[in-house]
Amino acid sequence: QSCSTYTSVIPYKINDPSATYSDHASFWQFGYPAVLGIERPGTQWNPYYHTTADTLGAGLNSIPFATEVIKGAIASVAILARPYGIGIEEAPRLALSPCREQTSTLLILPNPMKGWGLLKWQLNTQSPVMIDLYSSNGSLVRTLFNSLGEKLNPGFYQLLWDGKDENGNSLPSGIYFIQLKTQDAWAVKKVLLVKEAK
């Protein structure tokens, strides 16, 4: 899913128990899921995959391909990441409990985002709403939306986030957490902010 969403790499999924020739095999041996990122069997193999002249790794022989594979790996890590102990003191319930579906839902697009992100949420009951952005260490970075106690009607809402903090400074690449709070529920979604190298 992450490759087809965030890269131009065409994923080809194969589960071959006899594929014991790379780093993933030791994980499989002990029952852990692992991915072998390699050319599809039966295609033209990369002649530079492993040679006696290897220095930085075979993937660097094709920088565009290596870049796409790395994007896919980072997107996968962000999608599968589980935040533990982020230490937000004002709301210790912020572990990974989902919001009550009957109250509100939250979606962030795209994720990972490169600059601007679209936050969409749905309220199924009338409620005030606050949306805060936290860093991976639990620090409040910015309040993205605050209805200031005014109850919003049930319905769909959205806002654009410009990838900046409370003071208008561009944030560095990293994992951030967006918290939606209503009067009786909350939800936390992680978002990966990726800045283009200059």
C-alpha positions as protocol buffer text, in pm:
chain_id: "A"
residue {
  index: 1
  type: GLN
  ca { x: 0 y: 0 z: 0 }
}
residue {
  index: 2
  type: SER
  ca { x: 272 y: 251 z: 90 }
}
residue {
  index: 3
  type: CYS
  ca { x: 464 y: 189 z: -235 }
}
residue {
  index: 4
  type: SER
  ca { x: 161 y: 232 z: -459 }
}
residue {
  index: 5
  type: THR
  ca { x: 48 y: 543 z: -267 }
}
residue {
  index: 6
  type: TYR
  ca { x: 375 y: 731 z: -216 }
}
residue {
  index: 7
  type: THR
  ca { x: 617 y: 607 z: -483 }
}
residue {
  index: 8
  type: SER
  ca { x: 634 y: 519 z: -851 }
}
residue {
  index: 9
  type: VAL
  ca { x: 757 y: 167 z: -766 }
}
residue {
  index: 10
  type: ILE
  ca { x: 512 y: -101 z: -877 }
}
residue {
  index: 11
  type: PRO
  ca { x: 485 y: -343 z: -584 }
}
residue {
  index: 12
  type: TYR
  ca { x: 487 y: -713 z: -664 }
}
residue {
  index: 13
  type: LYS
  ca { x: 398 y: -925 z: -363 }
}
residue {
  index: 14
  type: ILE
  ca { x: 525 y: -1280 z: -344 }
}
residue {
  index: 15
  type: ASN
  ca { x: 557 y: -1503 z: -41 }
}
residue {
  index: 16
  type: ASP
  ca { x: 814 y: -1767 z: -129 }
}
residue {
  index: 17
  type: PRO
  ca { x: 932 y: -1971 z: 172 }
}
residue {
  index: 18
  type: SER
  ca { x: 1234 y: -2084 z: -29 }
}
residue {
  index: 19
  type: ALA
  ca { x: 1356 y: -1722 z: -58 }
}
residue {
  index: 20
  type: THR
  ca { x: 1622 y: -1759 z: 211 }
}
residue {
  index: 21
  type: TYR
  ca { x: 1902 y: -1571 z: 38 }
}
residue {
  index: 22
  type: SER
  ca { x: 1880 y: -1227 z: 199 }
}
residue {
  index: 23
  type: ASP
  ca { x: 1846 y: -1036 z: 526 }
}
residue {
  index: 24
  type: HIS
  ca { x: 1473 y: -1101 z: 569 }
}
residue {
  index: 25
  type: ALA
  ca { x: 1523 y: -1479 z: 602 }
}
residue {
  index: 26
  type: SER
  ca { x: 1640 y: -1473 z: 965 }
}
residue {
  index: 27
  type: PHE
  ca { x: 1327 y: -1279 z: 1061 }
}
residue {
  index: 28
  type: TRP
  ca { x: 1104 y: -1532 z: 881 }
}
residue {
  index: 29
  type: GLN
  ca { x: 1289 y: -1815 z: 1057 }
}
residue {
  index: 30
  type: PHE
  ca { x: 1172 y: -1684 z: 1395 }
}
residue {
  index: 31
  type: GLY
  ca { x: 818 y: -1600 z: 1286 }
}
residue {
  index: 32
  type: TYR
  ca { x: 855 y: -1225 z: 1230 }
}
residue {
  index: 33
  type: PRO
  ca { x: 716 y: -1060 z: 916 }
}
residue {
  index: 34
  type: ALA
  ca { x: 986 y: -911 z: 694 }
}
residue {
  index: 35
  type: VAL
  ca { x: 1017 y: -771 z: 343 }
}
residue {
  index: 36
  type: LEU
  ca { x: 1274 y: -856 z: 79 }
}
residue {
  index: 37
  type: GLY
  ca { x: 1304 y: -554 z: -151 }
}
residue {
  index: 38
  type: ILE
  ca { x: 1443 y: -699 z: -472 }
}
residue {
  index: 39
  type: GLU
  ca { x: 1364 y: -736 z: -841 }
}
residue {
  index: 40
  type: ARG
  ca { x: 1075 y: -960 z: -937 }
}
residue {
  index: 41
  type: PRO
  ca { x: 1187 y: -1318 z: -1014 }
}
residue {
  index: 42
  type: GLY
  ca { x: 1210 y: -1387 z: -1385 }
}
residue {
  index: 43
  type: THR
  ca { x: 1294 y: -1028 z: -1476 }
}
residue {
  index: 44
  type: GLN
  ca { x: 1630 y: -895 z: -1583 }
}
residue {
  index: 45
  type: TRP
  ca { x: 1839 y: -893 z: -1267 }
}
residue {
  index: 46
  type: ASN
  ca { x: 2049 y: -593 z: -1174 }
}
residue {
  index: 47
  type: PRO
  ca { x: 2404 y: -691 z: -1281 }
}
residue {
  index: 48
  type: TYR
  ca { x: 2542 y: -468 z: -1006 }
}
residue {
  index: 49
  type: TYR
  ca { x: 2342 y: -627 z: -723 }
}
residue {
  index: 50
  type: HIS
  ca { x: 2651 y: -761 z: -546 }
}
residue {
  index: 51
  type: THR
  ca { x: 3001 y: -743 z: -685 }
}
residue {
  index: 52
  type: THR
  ca { x: 3350 y: -736 z: -539 }
}
residue {
  index: 53
  type: ALA
  ca { x: 3346 y: -361 z: -609 }
}
residue {
  index: 54
  type: ASP
  ca { x: 3049 y: -292 z: -376 }
}
residue {
  index: 55
  type: THR
  ca { x: 3105 y: 16 z: -163 }
}
residue {
  index: 56
  type: LEU
  ca { x: 2777 y: 174 z: -55 }
}
residue {
  index: 57
  type: GLY
  ca { x: 2530 y: -93 z: -160 }
}
residue {
  index: 58
  type: ALA
  ca { x: 2381 y: -221 z: -480 }
}
residue {
  index: 59
  type: GLY
  ca { x: 2077 y: 7 z: -472 }
}
residue {
  index: 60
  type: LEU
  ca { x: 2295 y: 312 z: -519 }
}
residue {
  index: 61
  type: ASN
  ca { x: 2381 y: 198 z: -871 }
}
residue {
  index: 62
  type: SER
  ca { x: 2038 y: 334 z: -966 }
}
residue {
  index: 63
  type: ILE
  ca { x: 1979 y: 648 z: -761 }
}
residue {
  index: 64
  type: PRO
  ca { x: 1620 y: 700 z: -889 }
}
residue {
  index: 65
  type: PHE
  ca { x: 1525 y: 341 z: -801 }
}
residue {
  index: 66
  type: ALA
  ca { x: 1700 y: 357 z: -463 }
}
residue {
  index: 67
  type: THR
  ca { x: 1519 y: 684 z: -388 }
}
residue {
  index: 68
  type: GLU
  ca { x: 1179 y: 528 z: -463 }
}
residue {
  index: 69
  type: VAL
  ca { x: 1256 y: 218 z: -252 }
}
residue {
  index: 70
  type: ILE
  ca { x: 1368 y: 437 z: 39 }
}
residue {
  index: 71
  type: LYS
  ca { x: 1048 y: 646 z: 9 }
}
residue {
  index: 72
  type: GLY
  ca { x: 844 y: 326 z: 24 }
}
residue {
  index: 73
  type: ALA
  ca { x: 1036 y: 200 z: 327 }
}
residue {
  index: 74
  type: ILE
  ca { x: 995 y: 530 z: 514 }
}
residue {
  index: 75
  type: ALA
  ca { x: 625 y: 547 z: 429 }
}
residue {
  index: 76
  type: SER
  ca { x: 583 y: 188 z: 554 }
}
residue {
  index: 77
  type: VAL
  ca { x: 759 y: 268 z: 881 }
}
residue {
  index: 78
  type: ALA
  ca { x: 541 y: 575 z: 932 }
}
residue {
  index: 79
  type: ILE
  ca { x: 221 y: 383 z: 857 }
}
residue {
  index: 80
  type: LEU
  ca { x: 317 y: 98 z: 1091 }
}
residue {
  index: 81
  type: ALA
  ca { x: 475 y: 313 z: 1366 }
}
residue {
  index: 82
  type: ARG
  ca { x: 326 y: 292 z: 1711 }
}
residue {
  index: 83
  type: PRO
  ca { x: 400 y: 587 z: 1940 }
}
residue {
  index: 84
  type: TYR
  ca { x: 487 y: 484 z: 2293 }
}
residue {
  index: 85
  type: GLY
  ca { x: 567 y: 708 z: 2586 }
}
residue {
  index: 86
  type: ILE
  ca { x: 541 y: 1038 z: 2404 }
}
residue {
  index: 87
  type: GLY
  ca { x: 477 y: 1204 z: 2739 }
}
residue {
  index: 88
  type: ILE
  ca { x: 199 y: 1450 z: 2671 }
}
residue {
  index: 89
  type: GLU
  ca { x: 122 y: 1545 z: 3029 }
}
residue {
  index: 90
  type: GLU
  ca { x: -196 y: 1742 z: 2976 }
}
residue {
  index: 91
  type: ALA
  ca { x: -375 y: 1437 z: 2831 }
}
residue {
  index: 92
  type: PRO
  ca { x: -227 y: 1109 z: 2953 }
}
residue {
  index: 93
  type: ARG
  ca { x: -503 y: 918 z: 2769 }
}
residue {
  index: 94
  type: LEU
  ca { x: -322 y: 995 z: 2445 }
}
residue {
  index: 95
  type: ALA
  ca { x: -198 y: 641 z: 2405 }
}
residue {
  index: 96
  type: LEU
  ca { x: -353 y: 479 z: 2100 }
}
residue {
  index: 97
  type: SER
  ca { x: -717 y: 461 z: 2203 }
}
residue {
  index: 98
  type: PRO
  ca { x: -934 y: 539 z: 1901 }
}
residue {
  index: 99
  type: CYS
  ca { x: -1203 y: 802 z: 1918 }
}
residue {
  index: 100
  type: ARG
  ca { x: -1559 y: 683 z: 1950 }
}
residue {
  index: 101
  type: GLU
  ca { x: -1675 y: 640 z: 1595 }
}
residue {
  index: 102
  type: GLN
  ca { x: -2020 y: 772 z: 1677 }
}
residue {
  index: 103
  type: THR
  ca { x: -1870 y: 1107 z: 1779 }
}
residue {
  index: 104
  type: SER
  ca { x: -1595 y: 1198 z: 1533 }
}
residue {
  index: 105
  type: THR
  ca { x: -1343 y: 1070 z: 1280 }
}
residue {
  index: 106
  type: LEU
  ca { x: -1019 y: 1228 z: 1155 }
}
residue {
  index: 107
  type: LEU
  ca { x: -826 y: 1186 z: 828 }
}
residue {
  index: 108
  type: ILE
  ca { x: -500 y: 1347 z: 709 }
}
residue {
  index: 109
  type: LEU
  ca { x: -414 y: 1364 z: 337 }
}
residue {
  index: 110
  type: PRO
  ca { x: -159 y: 1303 z: 202 }
}
residue {
  index: 111
  type: ASN
  ca { x: 32 y: 1112 z: 465 }
}
residue {
  index: 112
  type: PRO
  ca { x: 332 y: 1138 z: 438 }
}
residue {
  index: 113
  type: MET
  ca { x: 297 y: 1503 z: 342 }
}
residue {
  index: 114
  type: LYS
  ca { x: 559 y: 1721 z: 172 }
}
residue {
  index: 115
  type: GLY
  ca { x: 439 y: 2066 z: 273 }
}
residue {
  index: 116
  type: TRP
  ca { x: 64 y: 2117 z: 285 }
}
residue {
  index: 117
  type: GLY
  ca { x: -175 y: 1867 z: 438 }
}
residue {
  index: 118
  type: LEU
  ca { x: -553 y: 1845 z: 434 }
}
residue {
  index: 119
  type: LEU
  ca { x: -722 y: 1752 z: 761 }
}
residue {
  index: 120
  type: LYS
  ca { x: -1075 y: 1619 z: 730 }
}
residue {
  index: 121
  type: TRP
  ca { x: -1303 y: 1530 z: 1014 }
}
residue {
  index: 122
  type: GLN
  ca { x: -1662 y: 1429 z: 1064 }
}
residue {
  index: 123
  type: LEU
  ca { x: -1879 y: 1503 z: 1364 }
}
residue {
  index: 124
  type: ASN
  ca { x: -2181 y: 1284 z: 1423 }
}
residue {
  index: 125
  type: THR
  ca { x: -2294 y: 1481 z: 1727 }
}
residue {
  index: 126
  type: GLN
  ca { x: -2288 y: 1852 z: 1807 }
}
residue {
  index: 127
  type: SER
  ca { x: -1967 y: 1938 z: 1994 }
}
residue {
  index: 128
  type: PRO
  ca { x: -1691 y: 2195 z: 2039 }
}
residue {
  index: 129
  type: VAL
  ca { x: -1370 y: 2090 z: 1860 }
}
residue {
  index: 130
  type: MET
  ca { x: -1000 y: 2151 z: 1918 }
}
residue {
  index: 131
  type: ILE
  ca { x: -723 y: 2015 z: 1694 }
}
residue {
  index: 132
  type: ASP
  ca { x: -365 y: 2029 z: 1824 }
}
residue {
  index: 133
  type: LEU
  ca { x: -33 y: 1930 z: 1665 }
}
residue {
  index: 134
  type: TYR
  ca { x: 233 y: 1762 z: 1882 }
}
residue {
  index: 135
  type: SER
  ca { x: 595 y: 1673 z: 1812 }
}
residue {
  index: 136
  type: SER
  ca { x: 718 y: 1317 z: 1860 }
}
residue {
  index: 137
  type: ASN
  ca { x: 845 y: 1411 z: 2208 }
}
residue {
  index: 138
  type: GLY
  ca { x: 498 y: 1525 z: 2317 }
}
residue {
  index: 139
  type: SER
  ca { x: 548 y: 1902 z: 2294 }
}
residue {
  index: 140
  type: LEU
  ca { x: 256 y: 2110 z: 2171 }
}
residue {
  index: 141
  type: VAL
  ca { x: 368 y: 2258 z: 1838 }
}
residue {
  index: 142
  type: ARG
  ca { x: 53 y: 2436 z: 1723 }
}
residue {
  index: 143
  type: THR
  ca { x: -320 y: 2459 z: 1775 }
}
residue {
  index: 144
  type: LEU
  ca { x: -455 y: 2399 z: 1425 }
}
residue {
  index: 145
  type: PHE
  ca { x: -822 y: 2459 z: 1506 }
}
residue {
  index: 146
  type: ASN
  ca { x: -1021 y: 2574 z: 1809 }
}
residue {
  index: 147
  type: SER
  ca { x: -1396 y: 2635 z: 1799 }
}
residue {
  index: 148
  type: LEU
  ca { x: -1348 y: 2829 z: 2127 }
}
residue {
  index: 149
  type: GLY
  ca { x: -1621 y: 2635 z: 2302 }
}
residue {
  index: 150
  type: GLU
  ca { x: -1873 y: 2692 z: 2025 }
}
residue {
  index: 151
  type: LYS
  ca { x: -2046 y: 2368 z: 1933 }
}
residue {
  index: 152
  type: LEU
  ca { x: -2010 y: 2265 z: 1572 }
}
residue {
  index: 153
  type: ASN
  ca { x: -2306 y: 2095 z: 1407 }
}
residue {
  index: 154
  type: PRO
  ca { x: -2279 y: 1736 z: 1289 }
}
residue {
  index: 155
  type: GLY
  ca { x: -2120 y: 1718 z: 946 }
}
residue {
  index: 156
  type: PHE
  ca { x: -1796 y: 1714 z: 750 }
}
residue {
  index: 157
  type: TYR
  ca { x: -1519 y: 1970 z: 806 }
}
residue {
  index: 158
  type: GLN
  ca { x: -1174 y: 2027 z: 664 }
}
residue {
  index: 159
  type: LEU
  ca { x: -878 y: 2261 z: 693 }
}
residue {
  index: 160
  type: LEU
  ca { x: -537 y: 2300 z: 530 }
}
residue {
  index: 161
  type: TRP
  ca { x: -221 y: 2282 z: 741 }
}
residue {
  index: 162
  type: ASP
  ca { x: 83 y: 2454 z: 592 }
}
residue {
  index: 163
  type: GLY
  ca { x: 347 y: 2244 z: 770 }
}
residue {
  index: 164
  type: LYS
  ca { x: 433 y: 2532 z: 1004 }
}
residue {
  index: 165
  type: ASP
  ca { x: 439 y: 2579 z: 1380 }
}
residue {
  index: 166
  type: GLU
  ca { x: 250 y: 2833 z: 1593 }
}
residue {
  index: 167
  type: ASN
  ca { x: 500 y: 3109 z: 1500 }
}
residue {
  index: 168
  type: GLY
  ca { x: 483 y: 3047 z: 1124 }
}
residue {
  index: 169
  type: ASN
  ca { x: 816 y: 2863 z: 1108 }
}
residue {
  index: 170
  type: SER
  ca { x: 845 y: 2567 z: 870 }
}
residue {
  index: 171
  type: LEU
  ca { x: 875 y: 2245 z: 1067 }
}
residue {
  index: 172
  type: PRO
  ca { x: 1155 y: 1996 z: 1000 }
}
residue {
  index: 173
  type: SER
  ca { x: 1091 y: 1651 z: 861 }
}
residue {
  index: 174
  type: GLY
  ca { x: 965 y: 1409 z: 1121 }
}
residue {
  index: 175
  type: ILE
  ca { x: 670 y: 1230 z: 1274 }
}
residue {
  index: 176
  type: TYR
  ca { x: 403 y: 1449 z: 1431 }
}
residue {
  index: 177
  type: PHE
  ca { x: 75 y: 1370 z: 1605 }
}
residue {
  index: 178
  type: ILE
  ca { x: -252 y: 1546 z: 1539 }
}
residue {
  index: 179
  type: GLN
  ca { x: -508 y: 1526 z: 1818 }
}
residue {
  index: 180
  type: LEU
  ca { x: -878 y: 1595 z: 1763 }
}
residue {
  index: 181
  type: LYS
  ca { x: -1070 y: 1662 z: 2086 }
}
residue {
  index: 182
  type: THR
  ca { x: -1447 y: 1689 z: 2121 }
}
residue {
  index: 183
  type: GLN
  ca { x: -1651 y: 1725 z: 2438 }
}
residue {
  index: 184
  type: ASP
  ca { x: -1659 y: 1352 z: 2505 }
}
residue {
  index: 185
  type: ALA
  ca { x: -1397 y: 1186 z: 2283 }
}
residue {
  index: 186
  type: TRP
  ca { x: -1064 y: 1233 z: 2111 }
}
residue {
  index: 187
  type: ALA
  ca { x: -855 y: 1080 z: 1835 }
}
residue {
  index: 188
  type: VAL
  ca { x: -483 y: 1090 z: 1758 }
}
residue {
  index: 189
  type: LYS
  ca { x: -338 y: 1040 z: 1410 }
}
residue {
  index: 190
  type: LYS
  ca { x: 30 y: 1036 z: 1320 }
}
residue {
  index: 191
  type: VAL
  ca { x: 154 y: 1227 z: 1019 }
}
residue {
  index: 192
  type: LEU
  ca { x: 494 y: 1206 z: 854 }
}
residue {
  index: 193
  type: LEU
  ca { x: 622 y: 1542 z: 733 }
}
residue {
  index: 194
  type: VAL
  ca { x: 887 y: 1499 z: 463 }
}
residue {
  index: 195
  type: LYS
  ca { x: 1082 y: 1802 z: 340 }
}
residue {
  index: 196
  type: GLU
  ca { x: 1249 y: 1790 z: 1 }
}
residue {
  index: 197
  type: ALA
  ca { x: 1629 y: 1805 z: 15 }
}
residue {
  index: 198
  type: LYS
  ca { x: 1762 y: 2132 z: -130 }
}
